[in-house]
Amino acid sequence: MKKRLTATTFLIVLVALLVSNAMGVWFLFNQERDDSLESLKELLILMDSQSQITNAQAAAEQFRQAAPDKRLTIIDTDGTVLVDTDADADSLENHASRPEVASALATGWGEDTRASDTVGVPMLYVAKRFTDGMIGRASMPLSSIDSLVWRGAAGLLAASVVALLLVLALSRRMAQRAVAPLGAVSDALSSVLAGSAPTSLDAYRSDDELRPILRYIDKLVERLGDSIQSLTSERDKVNLILDCMDEGFLLLDEKGGLLASNRAARELFGVPEDSSDLSGLLIHTRSRRLREALEQCHSQKTQVVLDVDDLPLPGRSLRFFLSPVSGQQYEGQRVGTSILLSDVTELKRAEHIRNDFTANVSHELKTPLTSIKGFADMLSSGMVTEPADQKRFSSLIGVEVDRLIALINDILKISELDSVAIDQEGASAPLLATAQEVAGLLELKAGEQQVTITVSGEECTAAISPDRLREVILNLAENGLKYNRPGGSVTVTTACEGDHAVLTVADTGIGIPPEALPRIFERFYRVDPGRARKAGGTGLGLAIVKHIVALYGGRIQVDSQVDQGSTFRITLPRA
């Protein structure tokens, strides 16, 4: 604005100077012309007053001496040129038709401005009828008048240039003074928008013209500050709520364009927090089912709940809650749909595990119960009469009952580990001593299977319940015995590594295929179901081990090769 004000003032003064100078030059030219006419008339009057009878040659000689820069022509009453100070009179044509001559013959005086036929330059002519009737004509070139005018115009131009420079400096100063209050008002409004205290306008309150404006601006700034503070508070509150949500939130316009998103949505789709490229959040462009659900929500104005798998990453499951939004705007754009995102990957995995668990429990319970019922029916029907057979069938029923009890006990352990949060405060157990105790319990079984079980290492106290630790070592060592071969070995090693207690159980058994390693800790999963059931396993041992280790903040690692054995390494916090 300051530049525009300066430029406008400068242009106004420039135009005024151009107009005034043009008029001055025009007036100067007319003044010089009038002065020249008067000078020529005075010369002619002087020539006429010298004698009643005109002596052309004497008059011409006298004129040359009096006005050498001017021209005199004496013309007879019939238009014949008698003498001319600048040309040979005999070579000149009759001048009776010249306008100034004809006017002088008729009225006594005549004047004209035209280019001379003799000398070829613009001339100012004045003609007078002398007392004896002859015509005296005095003339002078217009260039003389022009030179006088241009000298005067040069002075005007120099004065104009000085005036323009002065106006430029004064206009800039005036523009600064005029714009300064507006700058102060702008700073005050900027301070309010930035959330800080507004700058003072007291320096300009003494101006009568600005006082009422500044008073209104003060009120406006105060109200604007309150409104901005209120809006900022509400915005921060909404943003805080959205960013604290674990569920992702997306706001789309009526055409499906992204309007807003929260932190959880950006994390779900791997969009960096400070990234300006939010195209990765346009998930409806990558799923046909989601596009159809979005169109249904928008067209039918109904809520839609949809589960989409493998979006944005393989193995992920997201649940979308689509809700139509009508009559609302966000930053000037109409809102079409709001989407609430929830990662249900773990929930679906848990549902799948629970379903598998139910099916496996039913199957595992059904097998021994079917055997028990079959043996019992045979005994009760009298089909088995031999005492030896009856004793064998009763023994088989007892084996199946024991198997059923072991299965139920393991299921109860799994349920307990799933539902109970164990307080680790004060829990501790010695690794080496517990491993030696378990080895003593399995010594007889190891001898029956011709497998050697050994325990070595240093004593280290782990932050775990003794009973739980015993159960972990027992399950791992029993598996090492079950899936071993005659002459094989099971080695239990303990060690302290920094803040952790390490337990390693290695065997020289049949090993685990690579494709089965990710699933060995699943409930009821068996690499070789036939051999596992023959060995009397329930399929829950490793699942129990994993639950116990995780419950006490530990980690479990497996390294296994087929026909070369397996090594289980458990790391627990030290007590």
C-alpha positions as CSV (number, residue, x, y, z in Angstrom):
1,M,0.0,0.0,0.0
2,K,2.9,2.4,0.8
3,K,4.3,1.9,-2.7
4,R,0.9,2.4,-4.3
5,L,0.3,5.6,-2.3
6,T,3.7,7.0,-3.2
7,A,3.3,6.1,-6.9
8,T,-0.2,7.6,-7.0
9,T,0.9,10.8,-5.4
10,F,3.9,11.0,-7.7
11,L,1.7,10.4,-10.8
12,I,-0.8,13.0,-9.8
13,V,1.9,15.6,-9.3
14,L,3.6,14.5,-12.6
15,V,0.3,14.9,-14.5
16,A,-0.3,18.3,-12.9
17,L,3.2,19.5,-13.8
18,L,2.8,18.2,-17.4
19,V,-0.5,20.0,-17.8
20,S,0.8,23.2,-16.1
21,N,4.0,23.2,-18.1
22,A,2.1,22.6,-21.4
23,M,-0.2,25.5,-20.6
24,G,2.8,27.6,-19.5
25,V,4.6,26.9,-22.8
26,W,1.4,27.7,-24.7
27,F,0.9,31.0,-22.9
28,L,4.6,31.8,-23.3
29,F,4.4,31.2,-27.0
30,N,1.3,33.4,-27.3
31,Q,3.0,36.1,-25.2
32,E,6.1,36.0,-27.3
33,R,4.1,36.1,-30.5
34,D,2.0,39.0,-29.2
35,D,5.2,40.8,-28.2
36,S,6.7,40.1,-31.6
37,L,3.6,41.5,-33.3
38,E,3.8,44.6,-31.2
39,S,7.4,45.0,-32.0
40,L,6.8,44.7,-35.7
41,K,3.9,47.2,-35.6
42,E,6.0,49.7,-33.7
43,L,8.7,49.4,-36.4
44,L,6.1,50.0,-39.2
45,I,4.6,53.0,-37.3
46,L,8.1,54.4,-36.8
47,M,8.8,54.0,-40.6
48,D,5.5,55.7,-41.6
49,S,6.2,58.6,-39.2
50,Q,9.5,59.5,-40.9
51,S,7.9,61.1,-44.0
52,Q,4.6,61.7,-45.7
53,I,6.0,60.2,-48.9
54,T,7.7,56.9,-48.5
55,N,11.3,56.6,-49.8
56,A,11.5,52.8,-50.3
57,Q,15.3,52.5,-50.5
58,A,16.0,54.9,-47.6
59,A,13.3,53.2,-45.5
60,A,14.9,49.7,-46.2
61,E,18.3,51.0,-45.3
62,Q,17.1,52.5,-42.1
63,F,15.2,49.2,-41.3
64,R,18.3,47.1,-41.8
65,Q,20.1,49.2,-39.2
66,A,17.3,49.3,-36.7
67,A,16.2,45.6,-36.9
68,P,18.8,43.5,-38.7
69,D,17.1,40.2,-37.7
70,K,13.8,41.2,-39.2
71,R,12.7,41.7,-42.8
72,L,11.0,44.7,-44.4
73,T,9.1,44.7,-47.7
74,I,7.7,47.9,-49.3
75,I,4.8,47.2,-51.6
76,D,3.1,49.6,-54.0
77,T,-0.7,50.1,-54.0
78,D,-1.0,47.7,-57.0
79,G,1.0,44.9,-55.2
80,T,4.3,45.5,-56.9
81,V,7.2,44.9,-54.6
82,L,9.4,48.1,-54.5
83,V,12.1,46.9,-52.1
84,D,12.8,43.9,-49.8
85,T,15.6,43.7,-47.3
86,D,16.2,40.0,-47.8
87,A,15.5,39.5,-51.5
88,D,15.8,41.2,-54.9
89,A,12.5,43.1,-55.4
90,D,12.5,42.5,-59.2
91,S,12.5,38.8,-58.7
92,L,9.4,38.8,-56.4
93,E,5.9,38.3,-57.7
94,N,3.0,40.6,-57.1
95,H,2.0,40.6,-53.4
96,A,-1.5,42.0,-53.7
97,S,-2.9,38.6,-53.0
98,R,-1.0,38.1,-49.8
99,P,-3.5,37.9,-46.9
100,E,-1.7,40.5,-44.7
101,V,-1.3,42.9,-47.7
102,A,-4.9,42.5,-48.8
103,S,-6.1,43.2,-45.2
104,A,-3.8,46.2,-44.9
105,L,-5.1,47.7,-48.1
106,A,-8.6,47.2,-46.9
107,T,-8.4,48.1,-43.2
108,G,-5.0,49.7,-42.7
109,W,-3.5,46.7,-40.9
110,G,-2.9,43.0,-41.6
111,E,-1.1,40.1,-40.2
112,D,-0.5,36.4,-41.0
113,T,1.6,33.4,-40.1
114,R,2.8,31.1,-42.9
115,A,5.8,29.7,-44.6
116,S,7.6,32.2,-46.8
117,D,7.7,31.5,-50.5
118,T,11.0,33.4,-50.8
119,V,13.0,32.0,-47.9
120,G,11.0,28.8,-47.2
121,V,10.7,29.1,-43.4
122,P,7.6,29.9,-41.2
123,M,7.3,33.7,-40.8
124,L,5.2,36.1,-38.8
125,Y,3.9,38.9,-41.1
126,V,2.6,42.4,-40.1
127,A,1.5,44.8,-42.8
128,K,0.5,48.5,-42.5
129,R,-0.8,51.0,-45.0
130,F,1.4,54.0,-44.9
131,T,0.2,57.6,-45.2
132,D,0.9,57.8,-49.0
133,G,-1.0,54.5,-49.6
134,M,2.0,52.2,-49.9
135,I,2.1,49.0,-47.9
136,G,4.9,48.4,-45.4
137,R,5.3,44.8,-44.4
138,A,7.6,43.7,-41.5
139,S,8.2,40.0,-40.8
140,M,10.4,37.8,-38.7
141,P,11.0,34.0,-38.6
142,L,8.9,32.0,-36.0
143,S,12.1,30.2,-35.0
144,S,13.1,33.3,-33.1
145,I,9.9,33.1,-31.1
146,D,10.4,29.3,-30.7
147,S,13.9,29.7,-29.4
148,L,12.7,32.2,-26.7
149,V,9.9,29.7,-25.8
150,W,12.2,26.8,-25.6
151,R,14.6,28.7,-23.3
152,G,11.6,29.4,-21.1
153,A,10.4,25.8,-21.3
154,A,13.9,24.6,-20.2
155,G,13.6,26.6,-17.1
156,L,10.1,25.2,-16.4
157,L,11.5,21.6,-17.1
158,A,14.3,22.1,-14.6
159,A,11.9,23.4,-12.0
160,S,9.6,20.5,-12.6
161,V,12.4,17.9,-12.2
162,V,13.3,19.5,-8.9
163,A,9.7,19.6,-7.9
164,L,9.2,15.9,-8.8
165,L,12.2,14.9,-6.7
166,L,10.9,16.9,-3.8
167,V,7.4,15.4,-4.3
168,L,8.8,11.9,-4.4
169,A,10.6,12.3,-1.1
170,L,7.7,14.0,0.6
171,S,5.2,11.5,-0.8
172,R,7.2,8.6,0.5
173,R,7.4,10.2,3.9
174,M,3.6,11.0,3.8
175,A,2.9,7.4,2.7
176,Q,4.9,6.1,5.6
177,R,3.0,8.3,8.1
178,A,-0.3,7.4,6.5
179,V,0.4,3.6,6.5
180,A,2.0,3.5,9.9
181,P,-1.3,3.2,11.8
182,L,-2.4,0.4,9.5
183,G,0.8,-1.4,10.1
184,A,0.3,-1.1,13.8
185,V,-3.3,-2.4,13.4
186,S,-1.9,-5.3,11.3
187,D,0.7,-6.1,14.0
188,A,-2.0,-6.1,16.6
189,L,-4.2,-8.5,14.7
190,S,-1.2,-10.7,13.9
191,S,-0.4,-10.9,17.6
192,V,-4.0,-11.9,18.4
193,L,-3.9,-14.6,15.7
194,A,-0.6,-15.9,17.0
195,G,-2.1,-16.1,20.5
196,S,0.1,-13.4,22.1
197,A,-0.7,-10.0,23.6
198,P,-1.7,-7.4,21.0
199,T,0.8,-4.5,20.3
200,S,-0.2,-1.1,21.6
201,L,-1.9,1.5,19.4
202,D,-1.5,4.4,21.9
203,A,1.0,6.2,19.7
204,Y,-1.7,6.9,17.1
205,R,-4.6,7.8,19.4
206,S,-3.8,11.5,19.3
207,D,-4.9,11.6,15.6
208,D,-8.5,12.8,15.5
209,E,-9.2,10.9,12.3
210,L,-7.8,7.6,13.7
211,R,-9.2,7.8,17.2
212,P,-12.7,6.3,16.5
213,I,-11.3,3.7,14.1
214,L,-8.7,2.6,16.7
215,R,-11.4,2.4,19.3
216,Y,-13.5,0.1,17.2
217,I,-10.4,-1.9,16.3
218,D,-9.5,-2.3,20.0
219,K,-13.0,-3.8,20.6
220,L,-12.6,-6.0,17.5
221,V,-9.2,-7.2,18.6
222,E,-10.5,-8.0,22.1
223,R,-13.5,-10.0,20.7
224,L,-11.3,-11.7,18.1
225,G,-8.8,-12.7,20.7
226,D,-11.5,-14.2,22.8
227,S,-13.0,-16.0,19.9
228,I,-9.6,-17.3,18.6
229,Q,-8.7,-18.5,22.1
230,S,-12.0,-20.3,22.5
231,L,-11.7,-21.9,19.0
232,T,-8.0,-22.8,19.6
233,S,-9.0,-24.5,22.9
234,E,-11.8,-26.4,21.3
235,R,-9.5,-27.4,18.4
236,D,-6.8,-28.6,20.8
237,K,-9.3,-30.5,22.8
238,V,-10.7,-32.3,19.7
239,N,-7.2,-33.0,18.4
240,L,-6.2,-34.4,21.8
241,I,-9.2,-36.7,21.9
242,L,-8.6,-37.9,18.3
243,D,-4.9,-38.4,18.8
244,C,-5.4,-40.3,22.1
245,M,-7.8,-42.7,20.4
246,D,-6.4,-46.2,19.8
247,E,-8.8,-46.5,16.9
248,G,-8.0,-44.7,13.6
249,F,-10.3,-42.0,12.4
250,L,-10.7,-40.7,8.8
251,L,-13.0,-37.9,7.5
252,L,-13.8,-38.0,3.8
253,D,-15.6,-35.5,1.6
254,E,-18.6,-36.4,-0.6
255,K,-16.2,-37.5,-3.4
256,G,-14.1,-39.7,-1.2
257,G,-11.2,-37.3,-0.8
258,L,-9.4,-37.2,2.6
259,L,-10.2,-34.2,4.8
260,A,-8.7,-35.2,8.2
261,S,-7.0,-38.1,10.0
262,N,-5.7,-38.8,13.5
263,R,-2.4,-40.3,14.8
264,A,-3.7,-43.9,15.1
265,A,-4.9,-43.9,11.4
266,R,-1.5,-42.7,10.2
267,E,0.3,-45.3,12.4
268,L,-2.0,-48.1,11.0
269,F,-1.0,-47.2,7.4
270,G,2.6,-46.4,8.1
271,V,2.4,-42.7,7.3
272,P,5.1,-40.6,9.1
273,E,3.8,-38.1,11.7
274,D,5.4,-35.1,9.9
275,S,4.6,-36.2,6.4
276,S,2.5,-34.0,4.1
277,D,1.8,-36.9,1.7
278,L,-1.4,-38.5,3.1
279,S,-2.2,-40.5,-0.1
280,G,-1.4,-43.7,1.8
281,L,-4.6,-43.1,3.9
282,L,-6.9,-43.4,0.9
283,I,-7.5,-47.0,1.7
284,H,-10.8,-47.1,-0.3
285,T,-8.8,-46.9,-3.5
286,R,-7.2,-50.3,-2.8
287,S,-10.2,-52.4,-1.8
288,R,-13.3,-53.0,-4.0
289,R,-15.4,-54.2,-1.0
290,L,-14.5,-51.0,0.8
291,R,-15.4,-48.8,-2.2
292,E,-18.8,-50.6,-2.4
293,A,-19.4,-50.1,1.3
294,L,-18.5,-46.4,1.0
295,E,-21.0,-46.0,-1.9
296,Q,-23.6,-47.8,0.1
297,C,-23.1,-45.7,3.2
298,H,-23.2,-42.5,1.1
299,S,-26.2,-43.4,-1.1
300,Q,-28.4,-45.1,1.5
301,K,-27.3,-42.9,4.5
302,T,-26.8,-46.0,6.6
303,Q,-24.0,-47.2,8.8
304,V,-21.8,-50.0,7.4
305,V,-19.5,-52.3,9.4
306,L,-16.9,-54.1,7.3
307,D,-13.8,-56.3,8.0
308,V,-11.0,-56.1,5.4
309,D,-8.0,-58.4,5.5
310,D,-4.5,-57.9,4.2
311,L,-4.9,-54.1,4.3
312,P,-2.6,-52.3,4.5
313,L,-0.1,-55.2,5.2
314,P,-0.5,-58.9,4.6
315,G,-1.8,-60.7,7.7
316,R,-3.5,-57.6,9.1
317,S,-7.3,-57.4,9.6
318,L,-9.0,-54.0,10.0
319,R,-12.6,-53.4,11.0
320,F,-14.2,-50.3,9.4
321,F,-17.2,-48.5,10.9
322,L,-18.5,-46.3,8.1
323,S,-21.0,-43.6,9.1
324,P,-22.7,-41.0,6.7
325,V,-22.3,-37.3,7.6
326,S,-24.8,-34.8,6.2
327,G,-25.0,-31.1,6.4
328,Q,-21.5,-30.6,7.9
329,Q,-18.4,-28.9,6.6
330,Y,-14.8,-29.2,7.4
331,E,-12.5,-26.3,6.5
332,G,-15.1,-25.1,3.9
333,Q,-15.6,-28.5,2.3
334,R,-18.7,-30.7,2.7
335,V,-18.2,-33.9,4.7
336,G,-19.5,-37.1,3.2
337,T,-18.4,-40.0,5.4
338,S,-16.5,-40.7,8.7
339,I,-14.6,-43.9,9.1
340,L,-13.5,-45.5,12.4
341,L,-10.7,-48.0,12.0
342,S,-9.9,-50.8,14.5
343,D,-7.1,-53.3,14.2
344,V,-8.8,-56.7,14.9
345,T,-5.8,-58.9,13.8
346,E,-5.2,-60.2,17.3
347,L,-8.9,-60.5,18.0
348,K,-9.4,-62.6,15.0
349,R,-6.3,-64.7,15.8
350,A,-7.6,-65.2,19.3
351,E,-11.0,-66.3,17.9
352,H,-9.3,-68.7,15.5
353,I,-7.2,-70.1,18.3
354,R,-10.3,-70.4,20.5
355,N,-12.2,-72.2,17.8
356,D,-9.3,-74.5,17.1
357,F,-8.9,-75.1,20.9
358,T,-12.6,-76.0,21.2
359,A,-12.4,-78.4,18.2
360,N,-9.2,-80.0,19.5
361,V,-10.5,-80.4,23.0
362,S,-13.6,-82.0,21.7
363,H,-11.5,-84.4,19.6
364,E,-9.0,-85.1,22.4
365,L,-11.8,-85.8,24.9
366,K,-13.8,-87.9,22.5
367,T,-11.0,-90.3,21.8
368,P,-10.3,-91.7,25.3
369,L,-14.1,-91.5,26.2
370,T,-14.9,-93.6,23.1
371,S,-12.3,-96.2,24.1
372,I,-13.6,-96.3,27.7
373,K,-17.2,-96.7,26.6
374,G,-16.2,-99.5,24.2
375,F,-14.3,-101.4,26.8
376,A,-17.0,-100.9,29.4
377,D,-19.7,-102.0,27.0
378,M,-17.8,-105.2,26.2
379,L,-17.3,-105.9,29.9
380,S,-20.9,-105.2,30.9
381,S,-22.4,-107.2,28.0
382,G,-20.6,-110.3,29.1
383,M,-18.7,-110.6,25.8
384,V,-15.4,-110.9,27.7
385,T,-15.6,-113.9,30.0
386,E,-11.9,-114.8,30.5
387,P,-10.5,-113.2,33.7
388,A,-7.3,-112.4,31.9
389,D,-9.1,-110.5,29.2
390,Q,-11.3,-108.7,31.8
391,K,-8.2,-107.7,33.7
392,R,-6.6,-106.4,30.5
393,F,-9.7,-104.4,29.4
394,S,-9.9,-103.0,32.9
395,S,-6.3,-101.9,32.7
396,L,-6.9,-100.3,29.3
397,I,-9.8,-98.4,30.8
398,G,-7.5,-97.2,33.6
399,V,-4.9,-96.1,31.0
400,E,-7.5,-94.1,29.1
401,V,-8.9,-92.6,32.3
402,D,-5.3,-91.5,33.3
403,R,-4.9,-90.0,29.8
404,L,-8.2,-88.2,30.2
405,I,-7.2,-86.9,33.6
406,A,-3.8,-85.7,32.3
407,L,-5.5,-83.9,29.4
408,I,-8.0,-82.2,31.7
409,N,-5.2,-81.2,34.1
410,D,-3.3,-79.6,31.2
411,I,-6.4,-77.8,30.0
412,L,-6.9,-76.4,33.5
413,K,-3.3,-75.3,33.5
414,I,-3.7,-73.5,30.2
415,S,-7.0,-71.8,31.4
416,E,-5.3,-70.8,34.6
417,L,-2.3,-69.3,32.8
418,D,-4.7,-67.4,30.4
419,S,-6.9,-65.9,33.1
420,V,-4.6,-65.3,36.1
421,A,-2.1,-62.5,36.3
422,I,0.7,-63.8,38.5
423,D,2.4,-61.4,40.8
424,Q,6.2,-61.7,40.2
425,E,7.2,-59.8,43.3
426,G,9.3,-62.1,45.5
427,A,9.1,-65.1,43.2
428,S,12.4,-66.9,42.8
429,A,13.7,-70.3,42.0
430,P,17.2,-71.8,41.6
431,L,17.7,-73.1,38.0
432,L,20.4,-75.7,38.6
433,A,18.8,-77.2,41.7
434,T,15.4,-77.4,40.1
435,A,16.9,-79.0,36.9
436,Q,18.6,-81.6,39.0
437,E,15.4,-82.3,40.9
438,V,13.5,-82.8,37.6
439,A,16.3,-85.1,36.2
440,G,15.9,-87.2,39.3
441,L,12.2,-87.6,38.7
442,L,12.8,-88.6,35.1
443,E,15.7,-90.9,35.7
444,L,13.6,-94.1,35.8
445,K,11.7,-93.1,32.6
446,A,15.0,-92.2,30.9
447,G,16.4,-95.6,31.8
448,E,13.4,-97.3,30.3
449,Q,13.8,-95.4,27.0
450,Q,17.6,-95.9,27.0
451,V,18.2,-92.2,27.0
452,T,20.8,-90.4,29.1
453,I,19.7,-87.2,30.9
454,T,22.4,-84.9,32.3
455,V,22.4,-81.5,34.1
456,S,25.3,-79.0,34.2
457,G,26.1,-75.3,34.6
458,E,26.2,-72.7,37.3
459,E,23.6,-71.9,39.9
460,C,21.4,-68.9,39.0
461,T,18.2,-67.7,40.7
462,A,15.4,-66.8,38.3
463,A,12.4,-64.6,39.1
464,I,9.8,-67.3,38.7
465,S,7.8,-69.6,41.0
466,P,9.6,-72.9,41.8
467,D,6.5,-74.9,40.8
468,R,6.3,-73.1,37.4
469,L,10.0,-73.5,36.8
470,R,9.7,-77.2,37.6
471,E,6.8,-77.5,35.2
472,V,8.8,-75.8,32.4
473,I,11.8,-78.0,32.8
474,L,9.7,-81.2,33.2
475,N,7.7,-80.5,30.0
476,L,10.9,-79.8,27.9
477,A,12.8,-82.8,29.4
478,E,9.9,-85.2,28.9
479,N,9.6,-84.1,25.2
480,G,13.3,-84.7,24.9
481,L,12.8,-88.2,26.2
482,K,9.6,-89.0,24.2
483,Y,11.0,-87.9,20.8
484,N,14.5,-89.3,21.3
485,R,16.0,-92.6,20.1
486,P,17.7,-95.4,22.1
487,G,21.2,-94.3,23.0
488,G,20.3,-90.6,22.8
489,S,20.7,-87.9,25.4
490,V,19.0,-85.0,26.9
491,T,21.2,-82.2,28.3
492,V,20.0,-79.5,30.6
493,T,22.4,-76.5,31.1
494,T,22.0,-73.4,33.3
495,A,23.9,-70.1,33.2
496,C,23.8,-66.5,34.3
497,E,24.1,-63.8,31.6
498,G,24.0,-60.3,33.0
499,D,20.5,-59.7,34.4
500,H,19.1,-62.9,33.0
501,A,19.1,-66.5,34.0
502,V,19.4,-68.9,31.0
503,L,18.1,-72.4,30.8
504,T,19.0,-74.7,27.8
505,V,17.4,-78.1,27.1
506,A,19.0,-79.9,24.2
507,D,18.2,-83.4,22.9
508,T,19.5,-85.7,20.2
509,G,16.1,-86.8,19.0
510,I,14.2,-86.8,15.7
511,G,14.1,-83.0,15.4
512,I,11.4,-80.7,14.1
513,P,10.9,-79.9,10.4
514,P,11.4,-76.2,9.5
515,E,7.8,-75.8,8.3
516,A,6.5,-76.9,11.7
517,L,8.7,-74.7,13.9
518,P,6.3,-71.6,13.8
519,R,3.4,-73.8,15.1
520,I,4.9,-76.0,17.8
521,F,3.7,-73.7,20.6
522,E,0.1,-73.9,19.4
523,R,-2.3,-75.8,21.6
524,F,-2.8,-79.5,20.5
525,Y,-0.4,-79.1,17.6
526,R,1.7,-82.2,16.9
527,V,4.4,-82.6,14.3
528,D,3.6,-86.4,14.2
529,P,0.2,-86.9,15.7
530,G,0.4,-90.7,15.6
531,R,3.7,-90.9,17.5
532,A,2.6,-88.2,19.9
533,R,-0.5,-90.1,20.9
534,K,1.4,-93.3,21.1
535,A,3.9,-91.6,23.5
536,G,1.0,-90.4,25.6
537,G,1.3,-86.6,24.9
538,T,-1.6,-84.2,25.1
539,G,-0.3,-81.6,22.7
540,L,-0.3,-78.9,25.4
541,G,3.2,-79.2,26.9
542,L,4.9,-76.6,24.8
543,A,1.9,-74.3,24.9
544,I,2.1,-74.4,28.7
545,V,5.9,-73.7,28.6
546,K,5.3,-70.7,26.4
547,H,2.6,-69.3,28.6
548,I,4.7,-69.7,31.8
549,V,7.8,-68.1,30.3
550,A,5.8,-65.2,28.9
551,L,4.0,-64.7,32.2
552,Y,7.2,-64.1,34.0
553,G,8.7,-61.8,31.3
554,G,11.0,-64.3,29.7
555,R,11.8,-65.4,26.1
556,I,12.0,-68.8,24.5
557,Q,14.0,-69.7,21.4
558,V,14.1,-73.0,19.4
559,D,16.8,-74.4,17.2
560,S,16.1,-77.7,15.6
561,Q,17.2,-79.9,12.6
562,V,15.5,-83.1,11.5
563,D,17.3,-86.3,12.8
564,Q,19.8,-84.1,14.7
565,G,17.7,-83.0,17.7
566,S,16.3,-79.8,19.1
567,T,17.6,-77.1,21.5
568,F,15.2,-75.0,23.6
569,R,16.8,-71.8,25.1
570,I,14.8,-70.0,27.8
571,T,15.8,-66.6,29.1
572,L,14.2,-65.4,32.4
573,P,14.9,-62.3,34.5
574,R,17.1,-62.9,37.5
575,A,15.6,-62.6,40.9
